[in-house]
Amino acid sequence: MRHLRLPGLPGLVALLAALAGCGASKSDAPLSGYAEAELVYLASSSAGTLLALNVKRGDAVKAGQVLYQLDSDAEALSRDAAQARSERALAQADNLRKGKRPLELAALYEQLAQARAALAGSAAALSRQQTLVQQGYVSPLRLEELTAARDRDAARVKELQAQRRLADESARRDEVAAAAAEARGAGADLALARWREGQKQRTAPTDARVHDVMYRSGEWVNAGAPVLALLPPGAVKVRFFVPQDQLPRAAVGAELVLSCDGCPPGLAARIRWVSTQAEFTPPVIYSIGSRSKLVFMAEAEPTDPAALRPGQPLDVRFKGAP
């Protein structure tokens, strides 16, 4: 009978090491990842009741399409009030840039004519009385009264002439500048009121698909609360986790190979971001066993985003790995 010769202990150790080397190394195992949507959340800057919801989950929408409407009665009233203040400020500014109206000018002309007539009468009376005073028929006190009346009528004529020149001019520069500034402020208030009113009706910022609906018609929506979540075309990224011993390979710009159940072959991606913080930190981080538990989140941009669905699990490998 022929007996088999077993190798000694050193040979057995070498044999086991060779067999272990034939298996796949830990660095060749696929990394865990998933596809994640980069959603666009639509919200209003102020609260209100959701009056109309024009889309539902899964609908395809076009840029500029009205998606939902909140009640905007308060904003409409604020807009009307701001518009009235703006119109008033503009009218005041325009009025200060103009002179007097034709009827006001005509009234000044009549007053000036009356003043000139009064001056002519008082001057004639003073001339007559001067001769009588010299002859001794009238006292000097009467002459003083007539002189004062003439000077008064002359001053009145000069006053009305100044008012006539002023009537052709606009207000002072400072007044006009102040009125213009107030008009600009009123216009800004009107624009703000219109913006707030427009925030109650949201439109699609781009072509997209309705990913989720958070509220229904008739519900109260708080300020800043998203009503809809949109998924624009191609807005899908790959998120995966890199063990700390493979972190040097996960450089920004590194190419990846993706695979998943039901996905077409040849899917690829490129790393665009790697976290600087570990996702899991054990109590002791100095041992080799503890360091093996550290993983770092990374994100990659797929070359064919349409081939992936948000939430889909993925196997991620570095390009060139077996």
C-alpha positions, 0 to 999 in steps of 0.5 A: 500500500502506498502512503501519501507524504504530507508536507511539514508545517512550513510547507503547510503555511506556504500552501495556505498563504498561496491559496489566500493570495488566489482570492480577491483582495479587499480593495477589489470589492465594490464600494456601496453607493446609491443614486440620489436626486438633486431636487429643486424645492419651490416655496413661497417667501410668505405664508398663505392658503394653497388655493390651486395646485395645478400638477401632481406627482410624476407630471412633466412641466415646462419652464414658466408653467404655473405650478401652484397659487397661494391666496394673495389678497393681502399682497394685492391690497398692499400693492394697490396702496403702494401704487397709489403712494407712488402715483402721488409722489410722482405727481408732486415731483412733476408739479414742483418742476412746473410754474403756475397755472394759466389762471393763477398767472392771470390772477397775478396780472390783475393784481399787478394792474390794480397795484399799478393803478393804486400807485398812479392814484397815490402819486397824483394825489401827492403831486397835487398836495405838494403845491397846496402845502407850499401855499399853506392850504394843507398841513405838512402832516397830510403830505407825509401821509400821502408820501407813505401811501405812494411808497406803499403802492410802489412796494406793492407793485414790486411785490407783484412783479416779483411774484410774477417772475417767480410764477414762471419758475419751478420750485427750488432744486432741493425741493425738487430733488427731495420730491424725486427721491420720495418718488423713487422710494415709492416706486421701490415700495411698489416693486416690492409689493408686486414681488411679494404678490408674485411670490404667491404664484410659483412657476417652473424655473426649468423643464422638470418632472414633479418628484414630490408634492408636500401640500394639497389645495386648502392647506395652510402653507408656512413661509419658506415651506416647499410645496413641490419638489422638481427633478430637472433632467440629468439632476442625478448624482452618485453617492458612495462610501470609500474605506479609509485605506482606499481614500488615496484612490478617491481623488476628485476627477477619478473615473468610476465604473457603476453597476446595478440590477437592471442597469445597462452595461458601461455606466461610468461616473467621475468623482466631483467631491470627497468628504473631509470627515469620516462617516463613522468614528469608533471609540478607539481610532488608533488600532488597525481594526478600528481604522478599517471601519472608517468610511468617507462619503464621496459624490460623483457625476454620472456620464448618463444620469438618465440611466439611473433612478433616485434611490437605486443601490449601486456597486461602485468600482474605481476604473482599472480595478479588476 
